[in-house]
Structures are given as structure tokens and as C-alpha cells.
Amino acid sequence: MPLTKLDATAALIVIDLQKGVIAMPTVHPISDIVSRSAQLARAFRRRGLPVVLVNVTATAPGRTDVGKSHVTITPDFAELIAQLERQPDDLVVSKQRIGAFIGTSLNDLLRSRGVTPVFLTGVATGSGVEATARSAYD
């Protein structure tokens, strides 16, 4: 059943749609993920609901258990893609962990706006999106 109404306290969290990430291989066509995420962001903005754009800027500080990352996160890698049409009212959260809540201000940003339900979209649903969903539930 298609979603036809958004709760007045909802927010959209867009995870890891940045230049370096979308250049990596994905299970589903990246163009579909980008298009649908941008469409969702426009719908939330039209209704005056918060849109949170999350990027990853580094690995978690002090992590030594996983060795050196195979991905070097440069400013270009961390740059959000233009297709998201970032707006001045969008919230931007830079994370250093898999999920977007731990070590960021995301929880406080959402609570201060009275957000209760969140909608998640993005790349790597088995890691970044999933970790954020689990933290949102907690």
C-alpha cells in the first residue's frame, strides 16, 4: 500500500548518499536509489518536514580492531550528491561510525523539533541504514 499521508512530526534521514559512496558497487542500481531518495526529500520539504542529510567523514576515532580501512575518505568522497538538492533548512549530520546517531547531534536535532517517526533512505541498507534504524528504535 503506498504511503499517502505523513505524520506532522516525521523526519526523513538520508544516509550516505555522497559522491564517494555512490561510486562504489551496489546490489541495486544506484540511479534508482538516488532518484527515490531525492523524490522523498522533495516530498518532505514540500510538507515542511525535516530532511536530515547524513554523510560519513572518517572512521571512528581510536578504532584499532579492524585494521586500516580500504577506503580513504577525502572531502570529495564525503560530499553529498547534487541530486539531493540540498536546501538551507536541511539538517546535515557528519558521522564517523556506521550509524548516524552515535557520536553525532542527530538525536538532539530530532528531539528539539518534536520528531517521533523517522523514515530512512540511502545506500548500504545492511550497514549504515540498518545501524541508524536500530539506534532510532533504541
N, C-alpha and C positions, 0 to 999 in steps of 0.2 A: 504494500500500500504506500503510495507516495506521501511524503510529508507536505501538508498543506498549510499548517499554522505553526509559527514559532512562539514559544513561551516568551513573555516580555522580559524575563530575567536570564535568557540564554546568551551564550557567547560561542563564537567559533574559534577554535585553536588550530592553526595551520602549522604543521610540523615538518621541518627540514626541506622545504621547497626552496632550495638555494642552488646557485649555479654549479657548484662542485658536486652536489648530491645528485641532481638530475642527469648529470653526465655519466653516472655510474650505471651498470646494468640493473634492470628491474624485471620482476616477474610479469607485471602488466605493463602495457605501453605507457610510457611516461607522459606522452601527449594527452592521453585520457585523464590521467591523474591530475595534471596541471590544469586542464580545461575544467574539470569538475570542481576542483578546489577554488579556482578563480570565480566560477559561477556561484558557488556557495558564499564566498567572500562578498560578492556584489549583492547577493540577496540579504545577507546580514546587515550590510551597510545601509541598504535602502530602508530597512526597518529600524535603523538607529541602534542596532545591537553591536556589542563589542566584537571586533576581529583582532585576534592575537596572532601575530606572525612570529614564529619561533625559528631561530637558526642555531647552529652549533658553531662555536668559535674556537674550541680547544677540547682536549681530553681533560678529564677530571684531575685537578691538582693532586700530586702525591701518589698517583696510581703507579705501582711497580709490579703488580701481579700479572699483567697482561703483556708485558714487554713493550717494545716500541711499536707505535701504530704504523700501519702501512699507508695511512692517509695523512698527508701534510695539509693542515688547514691554513690556507693563505687568505688574505682579505677577499680575493676574487672567489675563492671556494665558498666562503661564508656569506657572500652577497645574495640577498633574496632575489628571486627571479622577477623580471619586469611584468610578466603576465599576471602577477598577483595585484598589480595596480595599487601599490601601497598608498594609503591616504594619510593625511596629517593626524586624524583621530585614531588610526590603528595603533595598537599596543605592540611593541617589539620586545621580545624576550630572547636573550642570548644564553644558551645553555652550554655546559661543559660536561654533561653527563648524558646518558641515554634518554632519560625522561626530562620533561620541561618544568617539573615542579621543584625537585630537589636542587638546592643551591641557587635558586632564582627568586625573583619577586612575584612570580605568577600567581601564587595563592593569594597574596595580599592585594594584587591588582584586581583579581576577580571578586574577592570578598568586598572590597571597597566600592564596587559597582553593584553589589547585590546579586551577583550571578550565582545561580544554583545549577541549572543544567548546562553542560558543555557538549559541543559537537566537535569531533576531531576529524581531521583530514590530513593527508600527507603521504610521504614516502616511508618505506620501511615499517609497514604495519606490524611486523613481528618484532620490532625493537623500539624505536622512538615513539611511535604512536601508541603501541601497547603499553610501554612503561608509563607514559603520560596518562593513559586511561586508568591504569591501576592506581597511580598516585591520586588522580582526581577522585576515584572512588573512596580511597582512604581518607 
